[in-house]
Amino acid sequence: MFPYEVVNSYNELEMQVYTYVLEHKHEIRNMTIRALAEAAHVSTATVSRFCKKTGCQGYSEFKAQFKLYLSQGRKQQPEIDLKEIQRFFEEFHTEAYQKKFSQVVEEIRRAQHLLFMGIGTSGILGKYGARYFSNLGKYSQFIEDPFYPINMDLDHTLVIILSVSGETEQVNEMAGRMKEHCCRLVSITNRASTTLGRLCDHNLTYYVAERKIGKHVNISTQVPVMFLLETLGRRAANYEAE
């Protein structure tokens, strides 16, 4: 119901509706369009545009389609993790995604130095990414400390920033400082329309269900991130070898 092309077409306010709908699946069936608009902090007109972009004529049709979507999801519950990863791979091969991906590959090819950045689980993947690219012959380093001092311009440096939410304050502040010092920025986040995505020159997304333990422990699958890092590395290396 929410293919990549549709989700990528949402503006920031429509993305708020999308996020609220996914986080409150079972409440939606009893909510009026006005109640949803108030809960998502948008106007009823924004909810209507969201419904039309999703392929429905109006809110009533959206609720009916969403109910069907949820019932199908329950039948497939044992395979839900595999299904969402398969959906990402299908989206990855779309023309729109490949265009963005190729632009990032070109940025990597042009850069003389790569910096990877992230904290928590994203930091672990950033460290892996730096080593993987170094194995492929692209000099790379990893910065785990979001307060690491940057005191000089870093021309010809590409920074690859990993963040599930794209809203981690320390990471975004560091991204802003690196941009001020002439770095090119690429972010890999779970969704578009994030603060980090707007700060960066390029943003790759993967749109998987966000799963948390409590308020702060994010256990969303990171398989798409591993795939993106390795595929970026291989494609950039192959391009340079030609």
C-alpha positions as CSV (number, residue, x, y, z in Angstrom):
1,M,0.0,0.0,0.0
2,F,3.0,2.3,0.5
3,P,5.5,1.6,-2.3
4,Y,8.7,3.6,-2.4
5,E,7.6,6.0,-5.2
6,V,4.5,7.0,-3.1
7,V,6.3,7.5,0.2
8,N,9.0,9.5,-1.6
9,S,6.3,11.8,-3.0
10,Y,5.0,12.9,0.4
11,N,6.0,16.3,1.5
12,E,7.0,17.0,5.1
13,L,3.4,17.4,6.5
14,E,2.2,14.3,4.6
15,M,5.1,12.4,6.0
16,Q,3.8,13.3,9.5
17,V,0.4,11.7,8.6
18,Y,2.2,8.6,7.2
19,T,4.3,8.2,10.3
20,Y,1.3,8.7,12.6
21,V,-0.8,6.1,10.6
22,L,2.0,3.5,10.9
23,E,2.5,4.1,14.6
24,H,-1.2,4.0,15.4
25,K,-2.5,1.4,13.0
26,H,-5.4,0.1,15.1
27,E,-6.7,3.5,16.2
28,I,-7.1,4.8,12.7
29,R,-10.2,2.7,12.0
30,N,-12.2,4.7,14.6
31,M,-10.8,8.2,13.8
32,T,-12.5,10.8,11.7
33,I,-10.4,12.8,9.2
34,R,-10.5,15.8,11.6
35,A,-9.3,13.6,14.5
36,L,-6.4,12.2,12.4
37,A,-5.4,15.7,11.3
38,E,-5.4,17.0,14.9
39,A,-3.4,14.0,16.1
40,A,-0.8,14.4,13.3
41,H,-0.7,18.2,13.8
42,V,-1.7,18.9,10.2
43,S,-4.8,20.2,8.4
44,T,-7.6,18.1,7.0
45,A,-6.5,19.2,3.5
46,T,-3.1,17.7,4.2
47,V,-4.8,14.4,5.2
48,S,-6.9,14.5,2.0
49,R,-3.8,15.0,-0.2
50,F,-2.0,12.2,1.7
51,C,-5.0,9.9,0.9
52,K,-4.9,10.8,-2.8
53,K,-1.2,10.3,-3.1
54,T,-1.7,6.9,-1.6
55,G,-4.1,6.0,-4.4
56,C,-7.4,6.6,-2.6
57,Q,-10.2,9.1,-3.6
58,G,-10.7,10.2,-0.1
59,Y,-10.3,9.4,3.6
60,S,-13.2,6.9,3.7
61,E,-11.6,4.8,0.9
62,F,-8.2,5.1,2.6
63,K,-9.6,3.7,5.8
64,A,-11.2,0.8,4.0
65,Q,-8.0,0.0,2.0
66,F,-5.9,0.4,5.1
67,K,-8.1,-2.1,7.0
68,L,-7.6,-4.6,4.2
69,Y,-3.9,-3.9,4.2
70,L,-3.7,-4.7,7.9
71,S,-5.7,-7.9,7.6
72,Q,-3.4,-9.1,4.9
73,G,-0.4,-8.2,7.1
74,R,-1.8,-10.3,10.0
75,K,-2.0,-13.4,7.7
76,Q,1.6,-12.9,6.7
77,Q,2.9,-12.1,10.2
78,P,5.4,-14.9,10.5
79,E,7.2,-13.6,7.4
80,I,6.8,-9.8,8.1
81,D,10.5,-9.1,8.5
82,L,11.4,-10.9,5.3
83,K,8.5,-9.2,3.4
84,E,9.7,-5.7,4.4
85,I,13.3,-6.4,3.4
86,Q,12.1,-7.9,0.1
87,R,10.0,-4.7,-0.4
88,F,13.2,-2.6,0.1
89,F,15.1,-4.7,-2.5
90,E,12.2,-4.2,-5.0
91,E,12.3,-0.4,-4.4
92,F,16.1,-0.3,-4.7
93,H,15.8,-1.5,-8.3
94,T,13.3,1.2,-9.3
95,E,14.5,3.8,-11.8
96,A,14.0,6.6,-9.3
97,Y,16.0,4.9,-6.6
98,Q,18.8,3.9,-9.0
99,K,19.1,7.5,-10.2
100,K,19.7,8.8,-6.6
101,F,22.0,5.8,-5.9
102,S,24.2,6.5,-8.9
103,Q,24.6,10.1,-7.8
104,V,26.0,9.0,-4.5
105,V,28.4,6.5,-6.3
106,E,29.7,9.4,-8.4
107,E,30.2,11.5,-5.2
108,I,32.3,8.6,-3.7
109,R,34.3,8.3,-6.9
110,R,35.2,12.0,-6.8
111,A,36.0,12.2,-3.1
112,Q,39.7,11.9,-2.0
113,H,38.7,10.9,1.5
114,L,35.6,9.4,3.1
115,L,34.4,10.0,6.7
116,F,31.7,7.7,8.2
117,M,29.7,8.9,11.2
118,G,27.0,7.6,13.4
119,I,26.3,6.7,17.1
120,G,24.8,3.6,18.7
121,T,24.0,0.9,16.2
122,S,24.5,3.3,13.4
123,G,28.0,3.9,14.7
124,I,28.8,0.2,14.6
125,L,27.6,0.1,11.0
126,G,29.6,3.3,10.2
127,K,32.8,1.7,11.5
128,Y,32.1,-1.4,9.3
129,G,31.5,0.9,6.3
130,A,34.8,2.7,6.8
131,R,36.7,-0.6,7.0
132,Y,34.8,-2.1,4.0
133,F,35.6,0.9,1.8
134,S,39.2,0.9,2.9
135,N,39.4,-2.8,1.9
136,L,38.2,-1.6,-1.6
137,G,41.0,0.9,-1.8
138,K,39.1,4.1,-0.8
139,Y,40.8,5.8,2.2
140,S,38.1,6.0,4.9
141,Q,37.8,6.8,8.5
142,F,35.1,6.6,11.1
143,I,34.1,9.3,13.7
144,E,32.0,8.0,16.6
145,D,32.3,11.1,18.8
146,P,29.6,13.7,17.6
147,F,31.6,16.4,19.4
148,Y,34.8,15.7,17.5
149,P,36.4,19.1,16.8
150,I,36.6,20.2,13.1
151,N,38.9,23.3,12.9
152,M,39.8,23.4,9.2
153,D,38.1,23.1,5.8
154,L,38.0,19.5,4.5
155,D,37.9,19.9,0.7
156,H,37.4,16.8,-1.4
157,T,36.0,15.0,1.7
158,L,32.7,13.1,1.5
159,V,30.9,12.3,4.8
160,I,28.5,9.4,5.0
161,I,26.2,9.7,8.0
162,L,24.1,6.9,9.3
163,S,21.0,7.6,11.4
164,V,17.7,5.6,11.6
165,S,15.6,8.6,12.6
166,G,17.6,11.4,11.0
167,E,16.7,13.5,14.1
168,T,19.6,12.8,16.5
169,E,20.5,16.3,17.7
170,Q,24.3,15.7,18.2
171,V,24.6,14.0,14.8
172,N,22.8,16.8,13.0
173,E,24.9,19.4,14.7
174,M,28.1,17.6,13.6
175,A,26.7,17.4,10.1
176,G,26.1,21.1,10.1
177,R,29.7,21.8,11.2
178,M,31.1,19.5,8.5
179,K,29.0,21.3,5.9
180,E,30.4,24.6,7.1
181,H,33.9,23.2,6.5
182,C,33.3,22.3,2.8
183,C,32.4,18.6,3.2
184,R,29.9,17.0,0.9
185,L,27.3,15.0,2.9
186,V,25.4,11.8,2.2
187,S,22.9,10.5,4.8
188,I,21.3,7.0,5.0
189,T,18.1,7.2,7.0
190,N,14.9,5.2,7.5
191,R,12.7,7.9,5.9
192,A,12.8,11.1,4.0
193,S,11.8,14.6,5.2
194,T,14.2,14.5,8.2
195,T,16.4,17.2,9.5
196,L,19.5,15.3,8.6
197,G,18.2,14.6,5.1
198,R,17.7,18.3,4.5
199,L,21.2,19.1,5.7
200,C,22.8,16.6,3.3
201,D,23.5,16.8,-0.4
202,H,22.1,13.3,-0.9
203,N,19.8,11.1,1.2
204,L,19.2,7.4,0.7
205,T,16.2,5.9,2.5
206,Y,15.0,2.4,3.2
207,Y,11.6,2.6,4.8
208,V,11.3,-0.4,7.2
209,A,9.0,-0.7,10.1
210,E,10.5,1.1,13.1
211,R,10.7,-1.1,16.2
212,K,11.7,0.1,19.6
213,I,12.1,-1.2,23.1
214,G,11.0,1.6,25.4
215,K,11.7,5.2,24.2
216,H,15.3,5.0,23.2
217,V,16.3,1.5,22.1
218,N,15.8,1.1,18.4
219,I,15.8,-2.5,17.1
220,S,14.7,-1.8,13.5
221,T,16.4,-4.1,11.0
222,Q,19.6,-2.7,9.6
223,V,19.9,-5.2,6.7
224,P,19.1,-2.6,4.1
225,V,21.9,-0.3,5.5
226,M,24.4,-3.1,5.2
227,F,23.3,-3.7,1.7
228,L,23.5,-0.1,0.7
229,L,27.0,0.3,2.2
230,E,28.4,-2.7,0.5
231,T,26.7,-2.0,-2.9
232,L,28.0,1.6,-2.8
233,G,31.5,0.4,-2.2
234,R,31.5,-2.2,-4.9
235,R,29.9,0.0,-7.5
236,A,32.3,2.9,-6.7
237,A,35.3,0.5,-6.9
238,N,34.2,-1.0,-10.1
239,Y,33.7,2.4,-11.6
240,E,37.2,3.4,-10.7
241,A,38.7,0.2,-12.1
242,E,37.3,0.9,-15.6
